[in-house]
Amino acid sequence: MEPEGREPSVLVVFAHPALERSRANTVLADAARDAAGVRFHDLYETYPDFVIDVEAEQRKLLAHQVIALQFPMYWYSTPALMKEWLDLVWLHGFAYGKGGDRLEGKQLFVACTTGGPAQAYHKRGYNRFTMEEFLRPLEQTAALCGMTWENPYVVHGARLKDSAHIQGEADRYRARLEGLAAGARETV
Protein backbone atom coordinates (compact mmCIF):
# COMPACT_ATOMS: atom_id res chain seq x y z
CA MET A 1 0.00 0.00 0.00
CA GLU A 2 1.16 3.54 -0.77
CA PRO A 3 1.43 6.32 1.78
CA GLU A 4 -1.48 8.73 1.53
CA GLY A 5 -1.08 11.22 -1.28
CA ARG A 6 1.44 9.16 -3.23
CA GLU A 7 0.35 7.35 -6.37
CA PRO A 8 1.74 3.85 -6.93
CA SER A 9 4.42 3.75 -9.61
CA VAL A 10 3.78 0.12 -10.65
CA LEU A 11 0.57 -1.09 -12.27
CA VAL A 12 0.16 -4.87 -12.10
CA VAL A 13 -2.28 -5.94 -14.79
CA PHE A 14 -3.36 -9.43 -13.78
CA ALA A 15 -5.17 -11.99 -15.93
CA HIS A 16 -6.15 -15.48 -14.85
CA PRO A 17 -9.37 -16.99 -16.22
CA ALA A 18 -9.67 -19.64 -13.47
CA LEU A 19 -8.00 -18.14 -10.40
CA GLU A 20 -10.09 -20.28 -8.06
CA ARG A 21 -8.17 -23.33 -9.37
CA SER A 22 -4.69 -21.82 -9.03
CA ARG A 23 -2.72 -22.03 -5.79
CA ALA A 24 0.39 -20.31 -7.15
CA ASN A 25 -1.27 -17.39 -8.91
CA THR A 26 -3.53 -16.72 -5.94
CA VAL A 27 -0.51 -16.37 -3.64
CA LEU A 28 1.44 -14.33 -6.21
CA ALA A 29 -1.56 -12.03 -6.74
CA ASP A 30 -1.85 -11.50 -2.98
CA ALA A 31 1.84 -10.60 -2.86
CA ALA A 32 1.35 -8.04 -5.63
CA ARG A 33 -1.71 -6.57 -3.91
CA ASP A 34 0.30 -6.09 -0.71
CA ALA A 35 3.45 -4.70 -2.33
CA ALA A 36 4.41 -1.09 -1.59
CA GLY A 37 4.19 1.19 -4.61
CA VAL A 38 1.91 -1.17 -6.54
CA ARG A 39 -1.62 -0.85 -7.86
CA PHE A 40 -3.21 -4.23 -8.62
CA HIS A 41 -5.69 -4.50 -11.50
CA ASP A 42 -7.48 -7.81 -12.17
CA LEU A 43 -8.77 -7.90 -15.75
CA TYR A 44 -11.09 -10.90 -15.31
CA GLU A 45 -12.64 -9.34 -12.22
CA THR A 46 -13.06 -5.96 -13.93
CA TYR A 47 -14.15 -7.22 -17.36
CA PRO A 48 -15.82 -10.64 -17.00
CA ASP A 49 -17.77 -9.86 -20.17
CA PHE A 50 -14.58 -8.83 -22.10
CA VAL A 51 -16.05 -5.35 -22.70
CA ILE A 52 -12.98 -3.23 -21.98
CA ASP A 53 -13.15 0.49 -21.16
CA VAL A 54 -10.26 1.57 -23.39
CA GLU A 55 -10.03 5.17 -22.16
CA ALA A 56 -10.00 4.12 -18.49
CA GLU A 57 -7.31 1.54 -19.20
CA GLN A 58 -5.18 4.06 -21.08
CA ARG A 59 -5.45 6.46 -18.13
CA LYS A 60 -4.17 3.69 -15.84
CA LEU A 61 -1.19 3.12 -18.14
CA LEU A 62 -0.37 6.83 -18.23
CA ALA A 63 -0.49 7.12 -14.43
CA HIS A 64 2.23 4.51 -13.83
CA GLN A 65 5.92 4.27 -14.72
CA VAL A 66 6.11 0.46 -14.63
CA ILE A 67 3.52 -1.74 -16.34
CA ALA A 68 3.66 -5.31 -15.01
CA LEU A 69 1.75 -8.07 -16.75
CA GLN A 70 1.05 -11.05 -14.49
CA PHE A 71 -0.45 -14.21 -15.94
CA PRO A 72 -0.18 -17.98 -16.28
CA MET A 73 1.16 -19.18 -19.63
CA TYR A 74 -1.81 -20.50 -21.61
CA TRP A 75 -0.86 -22.34 -24.77
CA TYR A 76 2.45 -20.45 -24.87
CA SER A 77 0.87 -17.04 -24.59
CA THR A 78 -1.15 -14.75 -22.35
CA PRO A 79 -4.73 -15.62 -21.38
CA ALA A 80 -7.35 -14.43 -23.88
CA LEU A 81 -8.51 -11.36 -21.96
CA MET A 82 -4.98 -10.02 -21.58
CA LYS A 83 -4.45 -10.39 -25.33
CA GLU A 84 -7.76 -8.61 -25.96
CA TRP A 85 -6.69 -5.86 -23.53
CA LEU A 86 -3.39 -5.40 -25.36
CA ASP A 87 -5.14 -5.35 -28.76
CA LEU A 88 -7.74 -2.77 -27.72
CA VAL A 89 -5.82 -0.54 -25.30
CA TRP A 90 -2.32 -0.33 -26.78
CA LEU A 91 -3.52 1.41 -29.92
CA HIS A 92 -1.71 2.96 -32.87
CA GLY A 93 -1.49 6.67 -32.12
CA PHE A 94 -1.44 5.97 -28.38
CA ALA A 95 1.17 3.29 -27.67
CA TYR A 96 3.03 3.25 -31.00
CA GLY A 97 3.02 4.65 -34.52
CA LYS A 98 2.49 8.24 -35.58
CA GLY A 99 1.82 10.23 -32.43
CA GLY A 100 1.87 7.03 -30.39
CA ASP A 101 4.48 7.88 -27.82
CA ARG A 102 2.39 7.82 -24.65
CA LEU A 103 4.18 4.78 -23.18
CA GLU A 104 7.67 5.83 -24.24
CA GLY A 105 10.18 5.73 -21.39
CA LYS A 106 8.02 3.47 -19.22
CA GLN A 107 9.06 -0.03 -18.19
CA LEU A 108 7.36 -3.29 -19.13
CA PHE A 109 7.73 -6.21 -16.71
CA VAL A 110 6.26 -9.69 -17.08
CA ALA A 111 5.58 -12.10 -14.23
CA CYS A 112 4.22 -15.46 -15.32
CA THR A 113 3.81 -19.03 -14.22
CA THR A 114 4.16 -22.27 -16.12
CA GLY A 115 2.78 -25.68 -15.34
CA GLY A 116 5.88 -27.46 -16.58
CA PRO A 117 9.35 -27.49 -15.05
CA ALA A 118 12.13 -25.15 -16.22
CA GLN A 119 13.87 -27.93 -18.17
CA ALA A 120 10.77 -28.23 -20.38
CA TYR A 121 11.53 -24.71 -21.70
CA HIS A 122 14.68 -25.50 -23.64
CA LYS A 123 15.43 -26.43 -27.25
CA ARG A 124 15.75 -30.04 -26.09
CA GLY A 125 12.81 -29.85 -23.70
CA TYR A 126 9.32 -30.94 -24.63
CA ASN A 127 8.28 -27.31 -25.28
CA ARG A 128 11.26 -26.90 -27.68
CA PHE A 129 11.75 -23.19 -26.93
CA THR A 130 12.99 -21.09 -24.02
CA MET A 131 10.79 -18.78 -22.00
CA GLU A 132 12.71 -15.87 -23.52
CA GLU A 133 11.52 -17.06 -26.93
CA PHE A 134 7.90 -17.46 -25.80
CA LEU A 135 7.97 -13.96 -24.27
CA ARG A 136 9.60 -12.37 -27.34
CA PRO A 137 6.30 -10.86 -28.65
CA LEU A 138 5.90 -8.93 -25.38
CA GLU A 139 9.54 -7.87 -25.47
CA GLN A 140 9.00 -6.58 -29.01
CA THR A 141 5.85 -4.79 -27.85
CA ALA A 142 8.00 -2.94 -25.31
CA ALA A 143 10.52 -2.02 -28.03
CA LEU A 144 7.82 -0.85 -30.44
CA CYS A 145 6.35 1.38 -27.72
CA GLY A 146 9.73 2.81 -26.68
CA MET A 147 9.58 1.07 -23.31
CA THR A 148 12.35 -0.58 -21.34
CA TRP A 149 12.01 -4.36 -21.14
CA GLU A 150 12.64 -5.61 -17.61
CA ASN A 151 13.88 -9.15 -16.99
CA PRO A 152 10.80 -11.33 -16.52
CA TYR A 153 9.91 -13.14 -13.32
CA VAL A 154 8.97 -16.72 -14.19
CA VAL A 155 7.74 -19.37 -11.78
CA HIS A 156 8.19 -22.75 -13.47
CA GLY A 157 6.33 -25.85 -12.39
CA ALA A 158 3.86 -23.81 -10.35
CA ARG A 159 1.34 -26.63 -10.04
CA LEU A 160 4.07 -28.96 -8.76
CA LYS A 161 5.39 -26.70 -5.98
CA ASP A 162 4.38 -27.12 -2.36
CA SER A 163 2.98 -24.24 -0.31
CA ALA A 164 6.35 -23.28 1.20
CA HIS A 165 7.96 -22.99 -2.25
CA ILE A 166 5.04 -20.97 -3.59
CA GLN A 167 5.25 -18.61 -0.61
CA GLY A 168 8.97 -18.18 -1.23
CA GLU A 169 8.27 -17.29 -4.87
CA ALA A 170 5.62 -14.81 -3.73
CA ASP A 171 8.03 -13.17 -1.31
CA ARG A 172 10.67 -12.81 -4.06
CA TYR A 173 8.02 -11.47 -6.45
CA ARG A 174 6.85 -8.86 -3.92
CA ALA A 175 10.47 -7.78 -3.39
CA ARG A 176 10.98 -7.48 -7.15
CA LEU A 177 7.84 -5.35 -7.54
CA GLU A 178 8.85 -3.12 -4.63
CA GLY A 179 12.32 -2.74 -6.15
CA LEU A 180 10.78 -1.69 -9.47
CA ALA A 181 8.51 0.74 -7.64
CA ALA A 182 11.42 2.27 -5.71
CA GLY A 183 13.49 2.60 -8.87
CA ALA A 184 10.61 4.19 -10.75
CA ARG A 185 10.07 6.78 -8.00
CA GLU A 186 13.76 7.69 -8.16
CA THR A 187 13.56 8.42 -11.90
CA VAL A 188 10.47 10.62 -11.71
N, C-alpha and C positions, 0 to 999 in steps of 0.2 A: 504494500500500500504506500502511496505517496503522501508526504507531508501536505497539510492543507495549503492550497494556493499554488502548488507545483504540479504541472501536468506530467504524466508519465512520458518518458522518451521512447519506450518500446511498446509497439502494438503487436500482441500475439494474436494472429488470426488462426483459429483452431477449426479443424474440420474432421469429424469422425461420425460416420453415418450410423454406427451401432455402439455408442459409447458404453451402454449398459452391459455389453459383453466383453469389455476390454479392461483388464486389471491395470496394465501398464499405462495406457493413455489416460485413464482416470487419475492415477497418481501423478503423472507428468503434468496433466492439466491443473491439478490442485497446486502443484509446485509453481506453475506459471502464474496462477491467480494470486498466490501469496508473495510473489517476488516484488521487491522494492523497485519502483520505476517502471512498472509494467502495467499495461491495460490489456485485459483478456477479453477476446471477442470470439464467441462460439457461433460459427456460421449456421450449423444445423439447428441450433436453438433459436437463432434470430430469424432464419429463413427456411422453416420446415417445408414451405411450399415452393422453394427455389425462386421466389419473386424478390429480386435483390433491389434495394434502394441505392442506385448507383451514386447519386449525389451525396448521400449520407456516408457511403463507404469511401468516396474520394476525400471527403472532409476528414475522416479518420486517418487516412494515409497522409494527408498534408500536415496533420497535427503531431506526427511522430517522426523521429529521426531514424529509428530502426523498425523495419517491418519484419516480423518473424512469422513464418508459416509453419504451423505444427500439424502433423497428420500421420496416419499410418499409411505405408505404401500399399496401394490397391492396384493390382495388376501392373506393377512397375511405374506407377504414377500417383498423382494426388487423387483423393476421393472426388466424385463427380461435382459436388457443390463447390469445392475449392476451384476446380477448373472453370466452372461456370462463372464464379466470382472474378477470377483473373480475366476471362474473356470479356465480361461486361464492364468491369470497373477500370481496368488498366487500358484505357482507350487511346487510340491514335489522337494526337492533339492534346492529350492529358499526360500520359505516361511516356510516350515516345512519338517520333515523327515530327512533322512541322508544328512548331509551337508546343510540342509535348515534352516539356522539360520539368514538369511539376515534381517528379520523384528524383531528379538529378541530385547527386550528393548524399542521398540517403543510403542506408545499409539494408541489404536483404540477407536474412538468416533463416535457414531451414532446420527444423527439428522434426525428425521422423522416426518411426519404428518399423521394424520388419518382423515377420513371423519366423523367417529362417535365420540360421546362424551366420556369422560374418563370413565364414569360409564358403558359403553358398554364393557370395557376391564377389566372384573372381572369374577370370577367363576360363579357369578349369573347374569352377564350381557349377552347380546345376542351374544357376541363373545366368551363367556365361559372361556377365558384365559386372563391373564394379559399381558401387553406389555412386561414385563420382560420375560415372557414365549415365546412370539412371537419372541423376539430378542435373545433368547438363542442360536440359531445356530451361530450368529455373535459373541456372547460372547465366545462360544467354539472355534470359529476360532481364536480369540485373544489368548486364552489359548494355543491352539495347536501351534501357531506361536511364543509363548514366549512374547507376547505383554501384556501391561497393558490395562485392560478394563475400560474405563471411563464411568461414569454415563451418560446414553443417555439423549438427549434433545428431548422431544416429545411434539408436538403441537396437541392436540386432538380437534376434531370438527372443523378442519380448514375451511371447506366449510361453516360452520355456523357462523363464526366470522365476525364481521364488520371490516372495514378498520382500525379503531383505535386500536382494539385488535390485529389485525395482525401486525401492526406496533410495538406495544409493545412487541410482541413475537420476532419480528425481532431484536429489540434493545437488548433484553435479549440474543438472540442467538449470535449476534455480540460480546457482552461483554463476553460470554462464550468462543467463539473462540479466542478472544484476550487474555483472561486469560490462555487458553491452550498454546497459542503461547508464552506468557511471561514465563510461567513455563517451557516450553520446552527449551527456550533459556538459562534459568538459569541452566539447567542440562547438557548442552553441554559443 
